[in-house]
Every structure is written in C-alpha cells, then in structure tokens.
Amino acid sequence: EDGPSPDTDNIAFDLTRNYSSPWNTFLLNFLLREFQLRCTSETWPIRKEDDYVEEILRERYKRLRTLWKNAQPKLTTKGVLETPAEHETRLLEESRRLGKESRQAMRRRNHIVVMKSEAPDDDDLRSWKWLQRLINTLGEHGMSSEESSVENGIENVLRVKKLEWRKNIDKELEIVDLQRILDKDIF
C-alpha cells in the first residue's frame, strides 16, 4: 500500500492483487487515458465511452491475473511446491488438453458442415456453405471450449463474453450441433 508509485515508463501490474487495488487502479486509469488520447490524436472514426473501455481493461486484467495465477507453482499432494520440472509438465499438459478440446470441437463442427455442404440434394446448401465459411474463418480459436475442468477440487467455469461488436452466432452453431445429434448414425 505505501510503496513507490507506478513508473509510467515501465508499467507493471501487481498481479497478487485484484484490479481495484490502488496501484492497479492507477495503472488502469493511466491506460484508459492513453487509449483515449491515441483515439483522439489518430482521429479514430469510432470513439468509445470511458465506462466501456474501462470495463474492457478490467476484464483483460482479470484474464491476465487468472493466467498468471494458473502459471504459478502449485502445492503437490505432499504439501510441497512443485519442482520446476513438475511445474513445466503441468503447464504443458494443460496447454495440450485445452488445444485438443478446441481442435476436436472445430473438427466436429467442420465435419458436419462439410458433409452437408457437399450433399447435392440438400435444400439448404447455401446456408451450409455459409456456415462452413464461418467456421473456417473463426478457426479453432474462435470457438469456446465446451467443457469446464476440475483441478485440485477447484472448478474452472468458462464465461462467454458478449462483445457489442461481435454478432451473436449461437443459433447458427447450435444448428451444427443439433445436426450431429440428428444424424447420430453418421457420427
């Protein structure tokens, strides 16, 4: 609380505390001012309200802090901190698991859409081709993970963030998922 003030030439968040700590609040306000100054000086065509940008900065900070906390060494079942090798192994396994889940969801959705878009007698051919382009454009990083995970008795809950500039495509993706259920003899 009574340490030196933030150095604006070398900004570093205090990730041990949440965004409302005095240090992090100062930095988030500084970033907000810098963002709005750049918006004005570069004459961006769209200017967002401070509350909107501030909320995005807070959400980004929360995500950064969560990543940082997950990357910290954890206690083992024996009650000691992970060794550097165990720590690295855990992080690599988690990264592989998340990547695998994302790729599986992408392949499953893409497979359904490819099959439908190649069916010559399908009345909805244009719609399925559009869905195929949409899924290919989004790629695996445009899809959210379908599963939450439980590790060390702590459940990670994934929240879908609704951004005003992003079109809601939940209905379109639900069509693809529903088709997988309807055509279960194929899958």
Kinemage of the C-alpha trace (Angstrom):
@kinemage 1
@onewidth
@group {chain A} dominant
@subgroup {mainchain}
@vectorlist {calphas} color= white
{ca glu a 1} P 0.000 0.000 0.000
{ca asp a 2} L 2.727 2.508 0.903
{ca gly a 3} L 5.292 1.508 -1.721
{ca pro a 4} L 6.604 3.627 -4.580
{ca ser a 5} L 4.092 4.845 -7.142
{ca pro a 6} L 3.841 3.206 -10.569
{ca asp a 7} L 6.555 4.074 -13.071
{ca thr a 8} L 4.736 5.197 -16.237
{ca asp a 9} L 7.802 4.357 -18.337
{ca asn a 10} L 7.809 0.764 -17.079
{ca ile a 11} L 4.228 -0.226 -16.345
{ca ala a 12} L 3.800 -3.429 -14.349
{ca phe a 13} L 0.613 -4.601 -12.669
{ca asp a 14} L 0.599 -6.020 -9.166
{ca leu a 15} L -0.839 -9.409 -10.092
{ca thr a 16} L -1.011 -10.503 -6.468
{ca arg a 17} L -3.968 -8.113 -6.032
{ca asn a 18} L -7.179 -7.534 -7.922
{ca tyr a 19} L -7.866 -4.634 -10.269
{ca ser a 20} L -9.318 -2.425 -7.519
{ca ser a 21} L -6.059 -2.106 -5.579
{ca pro a 22} L -4.711 1.472 -5.574
{ca trp a 23} L -1.715 0.500 -7.743
{ca asn a 24} L -3.734 -1.377 -10.347
{ca thr a 25} L -6.486 1.249 -10.357
{ca phe a 26} L -3.896 3.909 -11.143
{ca leu a 27} L -2.481 1.807 -13.982
{ca leu a 28} L -5.891 1.022 -15.457
{ca asn a 29} L -6.804 4.731 -15.381
{ca phe a 30} L -3.459 5.557 -16.973
{ca leu a 31} L -4.112 3.030 -19.758
{ca leu a 32} L -7.614 4.436 -20.248
{ca arg a 33} L -6.218 7.968 -20.634
{ca glu a 34} L -3.535 6.746 -23.057
{ca phe a 35} L -6.145 4.862 -25.094
{ca gln a 36} L -8.440 7.892 -25.335
{ca leu a 37} L -5.505 10.173 -26.214
{ca arg a 38} L -4.464 7.845 -29.027
{ca cys a 39} L -8.070 7.661 -30.209
{ca thr a 40} L -8.165 11.446 -30.425
{ca ser a 41} L -4.669 12.013 -31.854
{ca glu a 42} L -5.103 9.366 -34.561
{ca thr a 43} L -8.685 10.515 -35.257
{ca trp a 44} L -10.236 7.070 -34.996
{ca pro a 45} L -13.675 7.035 -36.613
{ca ile a 46} L -15.336 5.467 -33.568
{ca arg a 47} L -14.827 6.739 -30.039
{ca lys a 48} L -15.979 4.627 -27.115
{ca glu a 49} L -17.155 5.940 -23.776
{ca asp a 50} L -14.761 5.749 -20.837
{ca asp a 51} L -17.005 3.290 -18.973
{ca tyr a 52} L -16.956 0.883 -21.902
{ca val a 53} L -13.167 0.980 -22.334
{ca glu a 54} L -12.660 0.802 -18.567
{ca glu a 55} L -14.760 -2.361 -18.376
{ca ile a 56} L -12.755 -3.965 -21.190
{ca leu a 57} L -9.491 -3.062 -19.435
{ca arg a 58} L -10.768 -4.562 -16.159
{ca glu a 59} L -11.830 -7.778 -17.921
{ca arg a 60} L -8.441 -8.021 -19.628
{ca tyr a 61} L -6.718 -7.524 -16.291
{ca lys a 62} L -8.852 -10.272 -14.718
{ca arg a 63} L -7.919 -12.629 -17.555
{ca leu a 64} L -4.225 -11.726 -17.216
{ca arg a 65} L -4.337 -12.288 -13.461
{ca thr a 66} L -6.075 -15.655 -13.899
{ca leu a 67} L -3.421 -16.762 -16.388
{ca trp a 68} L -0.677 -15.579 -14.065
{ca lys a 69} L -2.204 -17.358 -11.064
{ca asn a 70} L -2.616 -20.587 -13.028
{ca ala a 71} L 1.019 -20.365 -14.100
{ca gln a 72} L 2.275 -20.162 -10.501
{ca pro a 73} L 3.703 -23.324 -8.891
{ca lys a 74} L 1.030 -25.305 -7.054
{ca leu a 75} L 1.186 -27.443 -3.941
{ca thr a 76} L 1.577 -31.144 -4.593
{ca thr a 77} L -0.403 -33.821 -2.785
{ca lys a 78} L 2.505 -33.998 -0.313
{ca gly a 79} L 2.040 -30.343 0.612
{ca val a 80} L 5.223 -29.017 -1.042
{ca leu a 81} L 5.578 -26.735 -4.026
{ca glu a 82} L 6.027 -28.289 -7.439
{ca thr a 83} L 9.562 -28.616 -8.690
{ca pro a 84} L 10.357 -26.591 -11.823
{ca ala a 85} L 10.083 -29.794 -13.895
{ca glu a 86} L 6.668 -30.686 -12.410
{ca his a 87} L 5.521 -27.115 -12.917
{ca glu a 88} L 6.555 -27.115 -16.564
{ca thr a 89} L 4.954 -30.531 -17.139
{ca arg a 90} L 1.646 -29.383 -15.613
{ca leu a 91} L 1.547 -26.232 -17.743
{ca leu a 92} L 2.375 -28.137 -20.937
{ca glu a 93} L -0.255 -30.802 -20.222
{ca glu a 94} L -2.904 -28.149 -19.555
{ca ser a 95} L -1.995 -26.333 -22.759
{ca arg a 96} L -2.172 -29.567 -24.760
{ca arg a 97} L -5.516 -30.515 -23.189
{ca leu a 98} L -7.100 -27.157 -23.982
{ca gly a 99} L -5.718 -27.233 -27.528
{ca lys a 100} L -7.032 -30.757 -28.060
{ca glu a 101} L -10.533 -29.827 -26.831
{ca ser a 102} L -10.596 -26.802 -29.099
{ca arg a 103} L -9.403 -28.776 -32.142
{ca gln a 104} L -11.928 -31.556 -31.504
{ca ala a 105} L -14.827 -29.103 -31.338
{ca met a 106} L -13.593 -27.403 -34.502
{ca arg a 107} L -13.209 -30.688 -36.413
{ca arg a 108} L -16.604 -31.968 -35.289
{ca arg a 109} L -18.406 -28.824 -36.395
{ca asn a 110} L -16.435 -28.570 -39.605
{ca his a 111} L -17.088 -32.240 -40.459
{ca ile a 112} L -20.847 -31.797 -40.168
{ca val a 113} L -20.828 -28.652 -42.272
{ca val a 114} L -18.604 -30.196 -44.964
{ca met a 115} L -20.908 -33.207 -45.231
{ca lys a 116} L -23.989 -31.011 -45.515
{ca ser a 117} L -22.409 -28.582 -47.969
{ca glu a 118} L -21.361 -31.458 -50.267
{ca ala a 119} L -24.808 -33.104 -50.273
{ca pro a 120} L -26.236 -32.415 -53.771
{ca asp a 121} L -29.901 -32.768 -52.806
{ca asp a 122} L -29.853 -30.558 -49.725
{ca asp a 123} L -32.267 -27.623 -50.000
{ca asp a 124} L -30.204 -25.642 -47.514
{ca leu a 125} L -26.963 -25.906 -49.480
{ca arg a 126} L -26.270 -22.143 -49.483
{ca ser a 127} L -26.783 -21.963 -45.707
{ca trp a 128} L -24.450 -24.884 -45.047
{ca lys a 129} L -21.770 -23.394 -47.318
{ca trp a 130} L -22.077 -20.102 -45.402
{ca leu a 131} L -21.717 -21.984 -42.106
{ca gln a 132} L -18.641 -23.735 -43.488
{ca arg a 133} L -17.025 -20.392 -44.371
{ca leu a 134} L -17.976 -19.034 -40.943
{ca ile a 135} L -16.406 -21.949 -39.065
{ca asn a 136} L -13.267 -21.878 -41.230
{ca thr a 137} L -12.951 -18.127 -40.656
{ca leu a 138} L -13.368 -18.475 -36.889
{ca gly a 139} L -10.886 -21.327 -36.718
{ca glu a 140} L -10.259 -23.236 -33.513
{ca his a 141} L -9.579 -20.040 -31.554
{ca gly a 142} L -12.964 -18.616 -32.496
{ca met a 143} L -14.753 -21.416 -30.701
{ca ser a 144} L -15.188 -21.616 -26.968
{ca ser a 145} L -14.253 -24.733 -25.096
{ca glu a 146} L -17.228 -26.970 -24.358
{ca glu a 147} L -16.016 -28.335 -21.065
{ca ser a 148} L -15.185 -26.888 -17.722
{ca ser a 149} L -12.438 -28.549 -15.759
{ca val a 150} L -11.991 -29.527 -12.141
{ca glu a 151} L -8.459 -29.480 -10.784
{ca asn a 152} L -7.401 -29.785 -7.137
{ca gly a 153} L -11.058 -29.598 -6.139
{ca ile a 154} L -11.485 -26.216 -7.847
{ca glu a 155} L -13.882 -25.995 -10.761
{ca asn a 156} L -12.911 -23.682 -13.586
{ca val a 157} L -16.060 -22.149 -15.041
{ca leu a 158} L -15.757 -20.680 -18.504
{ca arg a 159} L -17.716 -17.487 -19.136
{ca val a 160} L -18.757 -16.422 -22.607
{ca lys a 161} L -18.067 -12.764 -23.097
{ca lys a 162} L -20.630 -10.856 -25.128
{ca leu a 163} L -19.000 -8.064 -27.095
{ca glu a 164} L -21.237 -5.452 -28.699
{ca trp a 165} L -19.304 -5.508 -31.979
{ca arg a 166} L -19.494 -9.293 -32.343
{ca lys a 167} L -22.560 -10.799 -33.993
{ca asn a 168} L -24.254 -13.465 -31.923
{ca ile a 169} L -23.894 -16.725 -33.868
{ca asp a 170} L -25.088 -19.079 -31.142
{ca lys a 171} L -28.142 -20.107 -33.172
{ca glu a 172} L -26.036 -20.945 -36.212
{ca leu a 173} L -23.598 -23.049 -34.189
{ca glu a 174} L -26.498 -24.763 -32.411
{ca ile a 175} L -27.796 -25.831 -35.834
{ca val a 176} L -24.500 -27.584 -36.474
{ca asp a 177} L -24.507 -29.255 -33.045
{ca leu a 178} L -28.152 -30.304 -33.425
{ca gln a 179} L -27.416 -31.844 -36.811
{ca arg a 180} L -24.761 -34.014 -35.168
{ca ile a 181} L -27.397 -35.334 -32.790
{ca leu a 182} L -29.999 -35.856 -35.531
{ca asp a 183} L -27.519 -37.683 -37.774
{ca lys a 184} L -26.050 -39.793 -34.966
{ca asp a 185} L -25.853 -42.814 -37.286
{ca ile a 186} L -23.157 -40.964 -39.245
{ca phe a 187} L -21.223 -39.785 -36.229
